[in-house]
């Protein structure tokens, strides 16, 4: 999906400030700004992707960002984690992946075993446990042994990776400096979610030498934490940070945003008012019923009606407040045959199966194994003689992980499990209405949202409950269905009723922007666009060559539009012949200059050995050897130019007025047939390879002047 960004979004994307805060309401494009900021840093400021660190608070947001970047950069080189995953990575990279994360009761057992070792009799042990002061020597010796065992067995208390990582970094200044020097820019998303030790952790692995890019929205904080306790508050009031406020909501209907105005009653918030772009002119309802069965009856009717109108069930979600309601409504949807119990298995990280993976991972490098992660994990578990039942639990999680991430990295899978956030990662399933907790909706949005019991999602704290309702409402893009029980009262429900009763009086300002989403599809990736810009900049001092390349680039862009329209009636011959002319003349002149010779036809440079005396691969090696061509331009891409030229020539010969030999016509027909089997994306790739060639050739000014003078 492409965007015409608002002025504020563009400022946030292109800022030159080293410390910058993007504050924005839900739906104003913070995630898209973050993604575009990454691409801006990599493409325009030439920052190596490895020097970027992106941290967020939940896996839904993490994988959403990763997915958006996947087609634009090599995400395997990008460090993107939840805050807990990053803390775990620091710990395990430094201390080894054989570390064993255990419960408090496990550590108590270890401590008890250490004490028993220095108590000669059971009576002494019982006396010691009643009053340790009477045996000070046992205390000293048992504690020494306890800490020795913790270090030797690599034991760590579960669920506190942040505090452990802080301690580790403070004890090891060289490690801290190594992490600081690894990343030029740290991007901190969901700043409203971090407090206390999380703030200390951020401050521990960052310093004044790095750029900080922070994003957040205090209204999306789902904890009971006061705004003043959060990292967002610190950054918002820091003089080091420049900031921008995003207010233009591009994806939420005005009717939803009217309901959201209840958040303005909160005192503990940063003042901001969102503006709408979408208005479908409907008024939501809050439907009250005596019994839950009545809610179910109306809810199922509403769901079935939507489906009859052509709405996919996967565009709909039910949001509930507790485990009991989740199980109940999953059963309701199953009976109606429009739902499914989405069970993500839970793995005990103290189990032999998981420890087998931890033991293996220290010997493993992700680039050393070219099979799927599933095959690798299965092999490890088989070698460790893990029972099939335990194997199946882990393999189910591997399959879940691979579907979400398309990653083959065992270390990333380990972090994925240890952080335990995987329990709330959303996975869309066709023809299925899913039931989610409020917390599991973070980073997600749906066309239609149903809330079967609004009050069950809310708490006693009023300001917190408004924030919960804010997050529920903004999970809906277009329509929301609210239900409640008459005997379940909450102030927030009264506020919703008040808004609906005074609908026309509730004002939401209109954005100056009407639609920032570009609807057209393109085969021209961001990398291609960057290549176009670079080539035009590279040859700007050579007018004839620059004009030829500019014309060809515009031709490719127009051809891309044509292919995406799918209009088969348009005559594409003009595009074909323009490409053919460029290759026969401008590319031919360039090849002559690169090779310091003048061959009769371009085909002799683009030959696989049959249509000329020279071989394409030999020519390629010669250019590399003479440092006339970067190795980043592959033989495959050069063959791509060869393939597209064969088709262009074939197309020309088929339409040639001259009488050609039957053999030539037959060959032309075969080449055209091959070309027609190419996908539209492949066709564009081939044409772009011509531009990429000019991006990667290395020519002196003298030789460029020769080309310039040879262009007609």
Buried (B, 14 or more C-beta within 10 A) or exposed (E): EEBEBBEBBBBBBEBEBBBBBBBBBBBBBBBBBBBBBBBBBBBEEEBEBEBBBBBBBBBBBBBBBBBBBBEBBEBEEBBBBBBBBBBBBBBBEBBEBBBBBBBEEBBEEBBBEBBBEBBEEEEBBEBBEEEEEEBEEBBEBBEEBBEEBBEEEBBBBBBBBBBBBBEBBEEBEEBBEBBBEEBBBBBBBBBBBBBEBBBBBBEBBBEEEBBBBBBBBBBBBBEEBEBEBBBBBBBBEEEEBBBBBBBBBBBBBBBBBBBBBBBEEBEBBBEBEBBBBBEEEEEBEBBBBEEBEBBBEBBBEBBEEBBEEEBBBBBBBBBBBEEEBBEBBBEBBEEBEBBBEEEEEEBEBEEEBBBBBBBBBEEBEBEEBEEEBBEBBBEBBEEBEBEEEBBBBBBBBBBBBBEBBEBBBBBBBBBBBBBBBBEBBBEEEEEBBBBBBBBBBBBBBBBBBBBBBBBBBBBEEBBBBBBBBBBBBBBBBBBBBBBBBEEEEBEBBEBBBEBBEEEEEBEBEEBEBEEBEEEEEBBBBBBBBBBBEBBBEBBEEBEBBBEBBBEBBEBBBEBBBBBBEEEEEEEEEEBBBBBBBBBBBBBBBBBBBBBEEEBEEBBBBBBEEEBBEBEBBEBBEBBBEEEBBEEEBEBEBBBBBBBBBBBBBBBBBBEEEEEEEEEEBEBBEEBBEEBEEBEBEBBBBBBBBBBBBBBBBEBEEEBBBBBBEBBE
